[in-house]
Amino acid sequence: MNGSWHTETEALITVHVMETDKYKMTTGLAAWHMPLSKETVTQYAILPHVLLRGTRVHPGPERLMQAFDELYGASISGGAAKQGDSQTIQFTLQCASEAHLPEAKGLFGDAVELFAQTLYDPFLPGGAFAEKAVSTEKTLHRQRIENAMNDKIAYAGDRCVQLMFAEDPFGIPRNGYAEAVEHVDSASLYRAYRDMTGSQTLHVYVVGPMPAKETARRILDTFTRAAQAQGLTPDERTDNSGPLTRPFRSTRRSDQADLVVERLDVTQGKLNFGLSTGVAYADDGYPALLVYNGILGGFPHSKLFVNVREKASLAYYASSRLEGLKGAMFVQSGIEIDKVDRARDIILEQLEALASGDITDDELAFTRDGLTNQYLLSDDQPMTGAMLQMYGRLSGRDRTVDELLRGIQSVTRADVIEVAKGVKPEIVYFLRDREGVHHA
């Protein structure tokens, strides 16, 4: 990606702009980071959807979306995500670039103004969010939670995370809790909104073909005016500039992972492992952890895919994924229920094989190449740099795509073995048929 970030900041808002002619569209991302909390996670997961239901100037979702669309097809979307120990409330703006539309003079300024209104000037009949908007979004949010439960692959993955991180914020579900939805109302949601906007810094990222310094100042002025119109003052700001996520560090003394068996109405078993690694995003060994995960279960050539699915024919799928901010990994597999013991043994054998140095030249080379291709493809996405900046703020260590690529290419077999020796199963979760929950 050509260009670098230019940053401007005032009390409640920080703006980052990357000037680049790589894209014909201008893309913006605005995000607040809130500490994950069982008490607040549900209402903050609903909040971005309510904000998209209208502003003071454009009340109602149809009128708001039409206002964006009239700006040469601009669009906005939003939602909540879980990143490390933080819940991220984020919005994405896309609009055509004035550099490619000479007749659209003032387009970007109008889009930024509407973007700021969406976040800071919501429709507030009676001094709180519209009851109808909140009621509608509560219904839709219950459906999101139910849909996640109905997708048994996703459900098993979420349950494994929740069980492994039972005493850690990362174990809190991204969408919150179904039973908490009914306690959200327009007044309580507006209080939560005021708490967030009055205490947490909003980070705004913009990528496109415009002069970075001038654009950053313009965006900052627009958003600051909008925030000040809501009565938000500098001394209300919480200092959240330091690392916002604590990596998971195992305290387990036994090498035997806990086994949790859950029985639901399923016909295919889901066998998942939660693993601690001792390495997280901010650590020097993170590139080696990326390679380790790739060799274990990140690609079709990986050990889990080849040995559990292909050779032993034990799994419909078998892979691993990494949660770099927490330094945790998760193995997921779909198996025939009566083959659970054999599948579990073979998965453990792959962990042992890596720790003992059973890594072929092809596995190492194919994984380096696969990761390199993934990062090169991600660098073609306008918001990759913004996500890396977020990860830097959350973890306390800034990284770039180029730095990660160099790190991956320099990883040796010895580096992977060193990581492998620190990987420890923390929990084994098995979702099988029939009702009830059994701990063994």
Order of alpha helices (4+ residues) and beta strands (2+ residues): beta-beta-beta-alpha-alpha-beta-beta-alpha-alpha-alpha-alpha-alpha-beta-alpha-beta-beta-alpha-beta-beta-alpha-alpha-alpha-alpha-alpha-beta-beta
